[in-house]
Amino acid sequence: MGTKHEHEYLTNNQQRTTNKGGEIMLAIGEKINVISRKIGAAMKAKDPKPIQELAIAQVNAGANMLDVNTGPATKGGPELMEWLVKTIQEVVDVPLSLDTTNPKAVEAGLKVHKGQALINSASGQKERLESMLPLAKKYDAKIIGLTMTEKGIPRDANERASIAVDIITAMAEYEVHLENLYLDPLLLPIGVAQQQTMEAIEAVRLFKQLHDPPLKTVVGLSNISNGVPAQVKPILDRTLLAMLMTVGLDAAILDPLDEELMKTLKTAQVFRNEILYCHSYLD
């Protein structure tokens, strides 16, 4: 495929082709999370250094969006999210996924966010739809639609698809553009719900059949390996990512600091014709 110099030029300049959906796989860095002892303490103290360093590290590792998880954020949530968005976007030029169940905190982040943000997330629950979809409309934000309801976890792929249809219908009612929607099939820990893994994979395939053009899909990848031994976690995440990408997954909230995981993602992008192959494509 040309000379060694040409191979390196293609990689270094990130020349990309596109898949049928017209977009490349979206890697959303998961590390800025209140449950992390170090990051949680930095959030509480409003200490920007650990958060900014982790944001830079994730982007340098290949993340093209960052998840900012403040949890329920019931006390001081809006002020915290506003501070986090400003603090992170001071040092990295990527959009953020605002990950909290507090609608007021989500809106506080949306108000100061540069570019188009992602709301993580709405769901099939009526209350969540009613609180999050108006924000997606008002701020032209992307939004994750998690396929679960007040009744709990769906039993199979068909139930997930049924909930997805309800979310799509609600999007139309609130006049939120469907191109801003990412459907999430809900990954569950393999240690407690092994049979659900293939149902989630099948759900991603079904989601693609619900609309023309196909709707985008996303997963919280590390959910699958919650609670497993450290030596098992990496291979579970990497293998599942590859399997999901074969059925059309568009985005994943993942650990970009896992070098082998990012190599798996890049290799799957080559096979999906999202990036041009060159001998140094992993560099």
N, C-alpha and C positions, 0 to 999 in steps of 0.2 A: 504493500500500500504506500509506495513512495520511499523516500529516504528517511534515515533516522531523524534528521532535522525536521522533516515534515511531520513525522509522528509526534515529536515533542511540541511543535507549533500548534497542532490540533488540540493537544491536551492543555497546554498552558493558556490558550485563548478560549478554552471551554466551548469550542464550536459544537453546536447541538443540532440534531435533527429533531423531529417530533413524532410522537405516537399518534394514534388515530384521534385521541382526544385533544391534540394540539398543545399539550402542556407536559413538562417534565415532572418526574416524581418529586414531591415536596417532602423534605426532611425537616421536621419540627423538633428542635432541641428540647429535651425534657428536664434539664438539670436545675433550672431555677424554680425550686419547689420549697414551700414552707416546711415540709416534713423533713427536709435535710437539716441536720443539726446546725451546720455552719451557716447555711443560707437563711434558715429560720431566725437565727440569732442576728444576722445582718439586717434582715427585714425589721425586726423588732427595734434594733438600735438605729435604724436608718443609716447604716454604714454602707456606702456605695462600693467600696473597693472589692470585697469578695464577689459581689453580684456582677460588677462590670468585668472583672477578670474572667469569670465563668462565662459571661455572654460572649466575650471576645474569643475565648478558647473554643466554644461550640461553633461559632461562625467560621473560625479558621479550620475547624475539622470538617466542615461541609454542610452545616445546618443553614438552610435558607429562610427559616423562621424560628422564633424562640417562643416556647410556652412559658408563661409567667403564672405560676400556680400559688395563689394565696389561700386556698381552701375556702371555708365558709366566710372568713373575714367579717365576722359579725361586729367586731369592735374596731372602729377606725378604718374600715375596709376601703372606703372611697379615697381617703387621704393616702393610704398605703399604695393603692394601685396607681394613683396619679404620680406619686413619687417614683415608683418602680419604672413606669413607662418612660418618664423623663430621664431617669438615671441610666437606663439601658440604652435608650436611643441617643444618648450623648456619645456613646462609644461604638455602636454598631449600626449599620444602615440596612437593617432587615425588619420586616413587619413582625408584630408580636401576636401571640395567641393569649387572650385574656381569660384565664382559667380560674373562675370562682363562681359559686352559686349565689353570690350577692349581686343583684342587678344594679344597685347603686354604685358598687365598686366597678362593675363592668363599664357603666356609663362614664364614671370619672376617668377611667383609662382611655375610653374612646375619644373623649373631649380633647385630650392632649396628644393623642397618638399621631405620628407622622405617617401618612400613607394609609393604605387599607388594612385594618386590623382583622383578626379572626376572633369570634366569640366562641369560647369553649365552656359550656355548650348549652343548647336547648335539648329537648328530648320529646318523647311522645306524651309526657306528662302535661296536662292542660296548663297548670300553673307556670311551668317553665316556658312553654310556648308563649303564653300571654305576657310574660315578663321580658323575654329575650328577643322575640321577633320584632317588636316595635323599635328596639335599639338597633337591630340590624338594618331596618328600614331607614331610620333617622340618620344613621352615620354611614350608610352604604358599606356595612361590614360583612365580611364572610362569616359563616356560622356553621358549627357542627351540629348535626341532628343525630343524637344518640337514640338508637332504636330500643328503648325500653319505656314502660309506662308506670302508672301508679300500681298496677297489678304485679310489677316486679320484672324478673328476667324472662325474656321470651324463650319458649321451649325449643324452637328450631328455626331454620332459615326462612320458612314461609311466614311465621309469626313476625320475624324481623322485617320482612318485606311488607307485610300488612301495616306495621307501624310506620315504615318509611312512607307509604302512600298517605297516611294521615298527616305526617310532617310536611310532605309536598303540598297537600291540600291547604294546610295552615299557611304555608309560605305564600300561596296565591291570595289567600284571604287578607294577609297583612301586606301584600304587594312587595314582597321581598324577592329579588331576582333569583331564579333557580341556579344560575351560574355561580352564585355565592354560597351555595349549599354543599357541605361535605357530609355524607351519610356515614354513620359509624355503626358497625354491626355488633359492637360490644364484645370484646374479648374477655374471657374469664380465666382465672388461674388454672393451669392444667392439673395442678395437684388436687383440686376439688371438683373440677368440671371438665374432665378430659374429653368427654363426648361432645362438648360444645365447640371445640376448636374447628372441626370440619363444618359444623353448622354455620359458624361465622364466616368461613371461607366461601361456602356456598351462598351465603347472604350477599357478599360483595358481588358475586357473579349475577345474582338476581337483581340487585340494585341497578346494575348497568342496563337492565332490560326494561326498567320502569319508565324511561323517558328517552326521547330523541331530540337533541343529542344526549348521550349518556351522562348521568349525573356523576359527580365526583365522590370519592370514598376516602375514608380515613380510619385509622385504628390507633389506639394507645398500645403500642407494641409490647411494652414491658409488662403489661397486665398479665400476659400469658405466663410469665415466669415469677410472678409474685410468690414468695414463700418457698422457693426451691433453693437447694444448696448453691453456693456461689460458683462452683465448678460446672454446674449444669446450665445455669442461666444463659450464658452467651450463645451456646449452640441452639437452645430453644428459640431465642429471639432471632437469630440469623436464619435458621431454617424456615421459620414461619414467615418471615419477611419475604423470602424468595417465593414461597408457595402463594402468598397473597398477591404478589406482583404478577404472577402468571394469570390471575383472574381479573386483573385490571385495577389493583389498588393504586390510588393517586397520591396518597399522603400518609405519613406515619409519624406519630409522636414517639421519639426514640432517643437513645443515648448516642450522640454523634462522637463521643470520646471513645467509643468502642471501635477501634480501627478496623477489625475484621468485619464487623457489622456494616460499616460504611463501604468496605470493599465489596461485600455481597450486594449492597444497594447499587453501586456503580456497575457491577457486572450484569445485574439484572437490567439496568438501564440500557446497556449495550444490546442485550438480547431483545429488548422491547423497542429498539431502534430510536431511543431517546438521545443518545450521545453517539458520536462517530467513534468507531473502534480505531485505536492506535496502540502500538505495542506498549506504550507507557501510560495507558489510560488510568492506571491505579495510582500514579504519582500525584 
